Amino acid sequence: MTDTRKRPVGDALTKQELEELSEFRYQLRRFVHFSEKIVQAEGITPLQYMLLLHVKGFPGRGWATVGELAERLQAAPHGTVALVSRCEAAGLVTRKPSENDHRQVEVHLLTKGERCLTRLAALHKSEVQSFGWVFKASTNRS
């Protein structure tokens, strides 16, 4: 893809760049639609799946704070708290006070959340790979 960041604002994109953007948006929408269908078939919402994914997939550890989750979800903190509450009520996650910073709350997956995430993440990975995208090889899987 051509690097357009250096182009002054207002300059027209080339036909090829527009086609590439169109294809990217199309593939992104296909993936989101696929994700919505399989997540709902599992009995959770797309936002609940994303929360589970971001809890377990947070870099360097297997839990995240509410603030970190709000950032990852690009959501307001109070909305993220409500989402965590719904996931907690569904038996997917639990909250724990942080041992390091008592102002923060850690969100951890429960066994039901782990199982749900494992099933859905495997399906998502296969779909992503079908688009020709490759996951980074990892020697340290957890």
RALINFEN-V128966 format. One record per residue. N is the residue number from 0. SS is DSSP state (2 for helix, 1 for strand, 0 for the rest). NEAR is the number of other ideal C-beta (glycine too) atoms within 8 Angstrom. D_CENTER is the distance of its C-alpha to the mean C-alpha in whole Angstrom. Layout:
n: {N | N}
ss: {SS | SS}
near: {NEAR | NEAR}
d_center: {D_CENTER | D_CENTER}
This chain:
n: {0 | 1 | 2 | 3 | 4 | 5 | 6 | 7 | 8 | 9 | 10 | 11 | 12 | 13 | 14 | 15 | 16 | 17 | 18 | 19 | 20 | 21 | 22 | 23 | 24 | 25 | 26 | 27 | 28 | 29 | 30 | 31 | 32 | 33 | 34 | 35 | 36 | 37 | 38 | 39 | 40 | 41 | 42 | 43 | 44 | 45 | 46 | 47 | 48 | 49 | 50 | 51 | 52 | 53 | 54 | 55 | 56 | 57 | 58 | 59 | 60 | 61 | 62 | 63 | 64 | 65 | 66 | 67 | 68 | 69 | 70 | 71 | 72 | 73 | 74 | 75 | 76 | 77 | 78 | 79 | 80 | 81 | 82 | 83 | 84 | 85 | 86 | 87 | 88 | 89 | 90 | 91 | 92 | 93 | 94 | 95 | 96 | 97 | 98 | 99 | 100 | 101 | 102 | 103 | 104 | 105 | 106 | 107 | 108 | 109 | 110 | 111 | 112 | 113 | 114 | 115 | 116 | 117 | 118 | 119 | 120 | 121 | 122 | 123 | 124 | 125 | 126 | 127 | 128 | 129 | 130 | 131 | 132 | 133 | 134 | 135 | 136 | 137 | 138 | 139 | 140 | 141}
ss: {0 | 0 | 0 | 0 | 0 | 0 | 0 | 0 | 0 | 0 | 0 | 0 | 0 | 0 | 2 | 2 | 2 | 2 | 2 | 2 | 2 | 2 | 2 | 2 | 2 | 2 | 2 | 2 | 2 | 2 | 2 | 2 | 2 | 2 | 2 | 2 | 2 | 2 | 2 | 2 | 2 | 2 | 0 | 0 | 0 | 2 | 2 | 2 | 2 | 2 | 2 | 2 | 2 | 2 | 2 | 2 | 0 | 0 | 0 | 0 | 0 | 0 | 1 | 1 | 1 | 2 | 2 | 2 | 2 | 2 | 2 | 2 | 2 | 0 | 0 | 0 | 2 | 2 | 2 | 2 | 2 | 2 | 2 | 2 | 2 | 2 | 2 | 2 | 2 | 0 | 0 | 0 | 1 | 1 | 1 | 1 | 1 | 0 | 0 | 0 | 0 | 0 | 0 | 0 | 1 | 1 | 1 | 1 | 1 | 0 | 2 | 2 | 2 | 2 | 2 | 2 | 2 | 2 | 2 | 2 | 2 | 2 | 2 | 2 | 2 | 2 | 2 | 2 | 2 | 2 | 0 | 0 | 0 | 0 | 0 | 0 | 0 | 0 | 0 | 0 | 0 | 0}
near: {4 | 7 | 5 | 7 | 4 | 4 | 6 | 4 | 4 | 3 | 6 | 3 | 7 | 7 | 5 | 7 | 11 | 9 | 8 | 10 | 9 | 8 | 8 | 8 | 8 | 8 | 9 | 8 | 8 | 8 | 11 | 8 | 8 | 9 | 12 | 9 | 8 | 11 | 13 | 10 | 6 | 10 | 4 | 11 | 7 | 9 | 8 | 14 | 15 | 10 | 16 | 17 | 10 | 13 | 16 | 10 | 6 | 12 | 4 | 3 | 6 | 8 | 10 | 12 | 10 | 13 | 8 | 10 | 16 | 12 | 7 | 10 | 12 | 4 | 8 | 6 | 9 | 6 | 9 | 14 | 9 | 8 | 14 | 14 | 8 | 9 | 13 | 11 | 6 | 9 | 7 | 13 | 14 | 7 | 10 | 8 | 8 | 11 | 3 | 4 | 5 | 5 | 4 | 11 | 9 | 11 | 14 | 11 | 13 | 10 | 6 | 9 | 14 | 10 | 8 | 13 | 13 | 8 | 9 | 13 | 9 | 8 | 9 | 10 | 9 | 8 | 11 | 10 | 10 | 6 | 8 | 5 | 6 | 5 | 8 | 4 | 4 | 6 | 4 | 4 | 4 | 3}
d_center: {24 | 27 | 26 | 27 | 26 | 30 | 31 | 32 | 31 | 32 | 33 | 32 | 30 | 32 | 31 | 30 | 27 | 27 | 26 | 24 | 22 | 22 | 21 | 18 | 17 | 19 | 17 | 13 | 15 | 16 | 12 | 11 | 14 | 14 | 11 | 12 | 16 | 15 | 12 | 15 | 18 | 16 | 17 | 14 | 12 | 9 | 8 | 10 | 7 | 4 | 7 | 8 | 5 | 5 | 9 | 10 | 8 | 10 | 12 | 16 | 15 | 14 | 14 | 13 | 15 | 14 | 15 | 12 | 10 | 11 | 11 | 7 | 7 | 10 | 12 | 16 | 16 | 18 | 16 | 13 | 16 | 17 | 14 | 14 | 18 | 17 | 15 | 18 | 20 | 19 | 19 | 16 | 16 | 18 | 19 | 21 | 23 | 23 | 26 | 26 | 25 | 26 | 25 | 21 | 20 | 17 | 15 | 15 | 15 | 18 | 19 | 18 | 14 | 15 | 16 | 14 | 11 | 13 | 15 | 12 | 10 | 14 | 14 | 11 | 12 | 15 | 15 | 13 | 16 | 18 | 18 | 19 | 16 | 17 | 15 | 17 | 19 | 19 | 22 | 20 | 18 | 18}
